[in-house]
Amino acid sequence: MKFLLLSDLGMKPTKMGYMLNNNRSSGVLEVIECALNLGIESTNIDYWRKWDKNLLKSSILSWLNDESEPWIGLSGSIDGSSTEEFKELVHELKKDIPQLKVLLGGYRVPVGDTEWVDMAFIGRSINIFKDWLQGKDISKYRFSDSPPTYKNHYTIGEMILQDPVSPCIKEEDFFSPRETHTIELALGCKFNCSFCGYDFRNNKNPVIVQEEKVYNAIKTSYEKYGIKNFYLADDTINEVDDKLELLIRVVKQLDFEPEFMSFVRADVMAGRPHQIDLLQEAKIKNMYFGIESLNPEVAKMVRKGGNPGNVLNGLKTLKENYPEAVTFGSFIAGLSNDSEEQIRTNIQKVIDGQLLTGASYTPLRLYTNLENTDVMSDIDKNPKKFGYKVLDTEMDWPELGYSSHGWENDWTNDTHAEELANELNEYITQHLKIPLNTFEIFAMKAMLPDMEISAYKNMLQLHNNGTLKVIKQYIAKKSNWLVSN
């Protein structure tokens, strides 16, 4: 058996235009690492949609050559926009390799059909993939039939069967020091926010990664490719001090200084101010806060604990004690029990104190037509309980595989919430330091290091040009490797 896995995180929209990703899927790297450890000849192709189609096809055919049991897979992740293009590639490859088998993975909902897909995995399912590779019976994980699709039957709060993802980069991955790498310290979140569709939420026993695995992933990335910038994929990095303390121990063992970006709960940090020192010692300089609302009634309704006033004080303390930190706050427009007046008043407090580097509002969406209910939030499942009247109107999100409802509540509706979010974002762009979030800034810091943070708002085209150069270099090296191996 030979196994080839394709991935491409593509472009992401920002307030300044589209940004090319210089970050790759660590889930893909983990899958390949798993297969290789089981003795299966495997590799991955990144940025596959940027390849010349003829070069991509010839490189794949060369690597699979006369293999009797060839498999090709696509990591679709949350964004399924590449599925149809992958289907076309499979059709072309089967002209030369009719025995080619096709696998899809990483999606949140079932995708594809038996016409062209042999099997699929949904969500975090490396444990099932590993069992399948070893010939074990995986029928208990069967979720749907066309194509045969498998997922972990996870009940909120149950034991997690997965391990955190922190893969080591290999020689044949051909990274650049201008790229970032993603690792994970733990899997599972003990919180249960009402708007959240994270399937491992409300789990009181998150699975913590082995310290040695994190150390090896970071050390190998730097020694092989000079990478110093790492995303932490944890849903909440500071829910417990243990994760921060683990990272501090790892950092102290390194012979270089890394920099991290992570999701941080502002209310938890405000209630545990000692975490500011831990965040600083762990080199988590880039923080994304999902604040959602600074209205006390709303914060309680969405299960964001703590007094919003304490959150503002916590952000002020962070700014005073960790001034080099780059911070971003995301807020939701349209939550029940809120009001336009309260929203404007509260974001003005943030602006007046310059308590965040950047911020943005997103209108509330009520998702529907999800075949995988694990990724539905409590608000999605029972809108009425949270004060929403569902309207007949729907908007399709084909890249996600599902739709969103129109709605209205005690003070607004989905149309007005979107208009308000757009207006607020324009205002925030003019009054906070930079109109990019910390994901975007962190990507630029890797591509264009050692610049003032405010300068990055004018550097999107330079970032994209640099990323294209990195991708072209990768394609040249990887295509040569596929041909010679």
Secondary structure in CASP SS format (residue, H / E / C, confidence):
PFRMAT SS
TARGET T0000
AUTHOR 0000-0000-0000
METHOD secondary structure of the structure
MODEL  1
M C 1.00
K E 1.00
F E 1.00
L E 1.00
L E 1.00
L E 1.00
S E 1.00
D C 1.00
L C 1.00
G C 1.00
M E 1.00
K E 1.00
P E 1.00
T E 1.00
K C 1.00
M C 1.00
G E 1.00
Y E 1.00
M E 1.00
L E 1.00
N C 1.00
N C 1.00
N E 1.00
R C 1.00
S C 1.00
S H 1.00
G H 1.00
V H 1.00
L H 1.00
E H 1.00
V H 1.00
I H 1.00
E H 1.00
C H 1.00
A H 1.00
L H 1.00
N H 1.00
L C 1.00
G C 1.00
I C 1.00
E E 1.00
S E 1.00
T E 1.00
N E 1.00
I E 1.00
D E 1.00
Y C 1.00
W H 1.00
R H 1.00
K H 1.00
W C 1.00
D C 1.00
K H 1.00
N H 1.00
L H 1.00
L H 1.00
K H 1.00
S H 1.00
S H 1.00
I H 1.00
L H 1.00
S H 1.00
W H 1.00
L H 1.00
N C 1.00
D C 1.00
E C 1.00
S C 1.00
E C 1.00
P E 1.00
W E 1.00
I E 1.00
G E 1.00
L E 1.00
S E 1.00
G C 1.00
S C 1.00
I C 1.00
D C 1.00
G C 1.00
S C 1.00
S C 1.00
T H 1.00
E H 1.00
E H 1.00
F H 1.00
K H 1.00
E H 1.00
L H 1.00
V H 1.00
H H 1.00
E H 1.00
L H 1.00
K H 1.00
K C 1.00
D C 1.00
I C 1.00
P C 1.00
Q C 1.00
L C 1.00
K E 1.00
V E 1.00
L E 1.00
L E 1.00
G E 1.00
G E 1.00
Y E 1.00
R C 1.00
V C 1.00
P C 1.00
V C 1.00
G C 1.00
D C 1.00
T C 1.00
E C 1.00
W C 1.00
V C 1.00
D C 1.00
M E 1.00
A E 1.00
F E 1.00
I E 1.00
G C 1.00
R C 1.00
S C 1.00
I H 1.00
N H 1.00
I H 1.00
F H 1.00
K H 1.00
D H 1.00
W H 1.00
L H 1.00
Q C 1.00
G C 1.00
K C 1.00
D C 1.00
I C 1.00
S H 1.00
K H 1.00
Y H 1.00
R E 1.00
F E 1.00
S E 1.00
D C 1.00
S C 1.00
P C 1.00
P C 1.00
T E 1.00
Y E 1.00
K C 1.00
N C 1.00
H C 1.00
Y C 1.00
T C 1.00
I C 1.00
G C 1.00
E C 1.00
M C 1.00
I C 1.00
L C 1.00
Q C 1.00
D C 1.00
P C 1.00
V C 1.00
S C 1.00
P C 1.00
C C 1.00
I C 1.00
K C 1.00
E H 1.00
E H 1.00
D H 1.00
F C 1.00
F C 1.00
S C 1.00
P C 1.00
R C 1.00
E C 1.00
T E 1.00
H E 1.00
T E 1.00
I E 1.00
E C 1.00
L C 1.00
A E 1.00
L E 1.00
G C 1.00
C C 1.00
K C 1.00
F C 1.00
N C 1.00
C C 1.00
S C 1.00
F C 1.00
C C 1.00
G C 1.00
Y C 1.00
D C 1.00
F C 1.00
R C 1.00
N C 1.00
N C 1.00
K C 1.00
N C 1.00
P C 1.00
V E 1.00
I E 1.00
V C 1.00
Q C 1.00
E H 1.00
E H 1.00
K H 1.00
V H 1.00
Y H 1.00
N H 1.00
A H 1.00
I H 1.00
K H 1.00
T H 1.00
S H 1.00
Y H 1.00
E H 1.00
K H 1.00
Y H 1.00
G C 1.00
I C 1.00
K C 1.00
N E 1.00
F E 1.00
Y E 1.00
L E 1.00
A C 1.00
D C 1.00
D C 1.00
T C 1.00
I C 1.00
N C 1.00
E C 1.00
V C 1.00
D H 1.00
D H 1.00
K H 1.00
L H 1.00
E H 1.00
L H 1.00
L H 1.00
I H 1.00
R H 1.00
V H 1.00
V H 1.00
K H 1.00
Q H 1.00
L C 1.00
D C 1.00
F C 1.00
E C 1.00
P C 1.00
E E 1.00
F E 1.00
M E 1.00
S E 1.00
F E 1.00
V E 1.00
R C 1.00
A H 1.00
D H 1.00
V H 1.00
M H 1.00
A H 1.00
G H 1.00
R C 1.00
P C 1.00
H C 1.00
Q H 1.00
I H 1.00
D H 1.00
L H 1.00
L H 1.00
Q H 1.00
E H 1.00
A C 1.00
K C 1.00
I E 1.00
K E 1.00
N E 1.00
M E 1.00
Y E 1.00
F E 1.00
G E 1.00
I E 1.00
E E 1.00
S C 1.00
L C 1.00
N C 1.00
P H 1.00
E H 1.00
V H 1.00
A H 1.00
K H 1.00
M H 1.00
V C 1.00
R C 1.00
K C 1.00
G C 1.00
G C 1.00
N C 1.00
P H 1.00
G H 1.00
N H 1.00
V H 1.00
L H 1.00
N H 1.00
G H 1.00
L H 1.00
K H 1.00
T H 1.00
L H 1.00
K H 1.00
E H 1.00
N H 1.00
Y C 1.00
P C 1.00
E C 1.00
A C 1.00
V E 1.00
T E 1.00
F E 1.00
G E 1.00
S E 1.00
F E 1.00
I E 1.00
A E 1.00
G C 1.00
L C 1.00
S C 1.00
N C 1.00
D C 1.00
S C 1.00
E H 1.00
E H 1.00
Q H 1.00
I H 1.00
R H 1.00
T H 1.00
N H 1.00
I H 1.00
Q H 1.00
K H 1.00
V H 1.00
I H 1.00
D H 1.00
G H 1.00
Q C 1.00
L C 1.00
L C 1.00
T C 1.00
G E 1.00
A E 1.00
S E 1.00
Y E 1.00
T E 1.00
P E 1.00
L C 1.00
R C 1.00
L E 1.00
Y E 1.00
T E 1.00
N C 1.00
L C 1.00
E C 1.00
N C 1.00
T H 1.00
D H 1.00
V H 1.00
M C 1.00
S C 1.00
D H 1.00
I H 1.00
D H 1.00
K H 1.00
N C 1.00
P H 1.00
K H 1.00
K H 1.00
F H 1.00
G C 1.00
Y C 1.00
K E 1.00
V E 1.00
L E 1.00
D E 1.00
T E 1.00
E E 1.00
M E 1.00
D E 1.00
W E 1.00
P C 1.00
E C 1.00
L C 1.00
G C 1.00
Y E 1.00
S E 1.00
S E 1.00
H E 1.00
G E 1.00
W E 1.00
E E 1.00
N C 1.00
D C 1.00
W C 1.00
T C 1.00
N E 1.00
D H 1.00
T H 1.00
H H 1.00
A H 1.00
E H 1.00
E H 1.00
L H 1.00
A H 1.00
N H 1.00
E H 1.00
L H 1.00
N H 1.00
E H 1.00
Y H 1.00
I H 1.00
T H 1.00
Q H 1.00
H H 1.00
L C 1.00
K C 1.00
I C 1.00
P C 1.00
L C 1.00
N C 1.00
T H 1.00
F H 1.00
E H 1.00
I H 1.00
F H 1.00
A H 1.00
M H 1.00
K H 1.00
A H 1.00
M H 1.00
L C 1.00
P C 1.00
D C 1.00
M C 1.00
E C 1.00
I H 1.00
S H 1.00
A H 1.00
Y H 1.00
K H 1.00
N H 1.00
M C 1.00
L H 1.00
Q H 1.00
L H 1.00
H H 1.00
N H 1.00
N H 1.00
G H 1.00
T H 1.00
L H 1.00
K H 1.00
V H 1.00
I H 1.00
K H 1.00
Q H 1.00
Y H 1.00
I H 1.00
A H 1.00
K H 1.00
K H 1.00
S H 1.00
N H 1.00
W H 1.00
L H 1.00
V H 1.00
S H 1.00
N C 1.00
END
